[in-house]
Amino acid sequence: MQNRLSHINEQNQPKMVDVSAKNRTMRTAAASGRILLCEDARAQIKQNRTKKGNVCVTAELAGVMAAKRTSELIPLCHPLPLTHVDVNARLTDEGVTVTATVRCVGQTGVEMEALTAVSTALLTVYDMCKAVDKSMVIEQIELIEKTKLQVNQD
């Protein structure tokens, strides 16, 4: 049996997957990524001297907002009732590392929401530091965990 992409129909056209028959389960996903920054940009973030404000806090808020709007950004994603979004942006010796954990009780996973949160948080760091660092690199955006737990069906 050949594996088929779930978002492609028999006519090779994109489609949203029908999850209406699936049981609701507790879904959790975590993602991470990082942006490499020059020494001056890192120093400005550490000392909270960037012209646009607190970089890590702003990136975290942007990540939460993005997770909540994922289905508006990714064409075939289901809108999900998120119950938890946690985004953490941390200054490191190389730049900023972002992690995001997203949770819902639903019929499909929240991987795209976690990845969108991380991506948007990193893009926010890029936007806030672009006047200082012209050589930033966003890298290693990846899903690091995905879980599904059965919940009581009421």
Summary of the structure (lengths in Angstrom):
residues: 154
radius of gyration: 17.9
end to end distance: 36.3
largest distance: 57.8
contacts: 469
relative contact order: 0.28
helix: 29%
strand: 32%
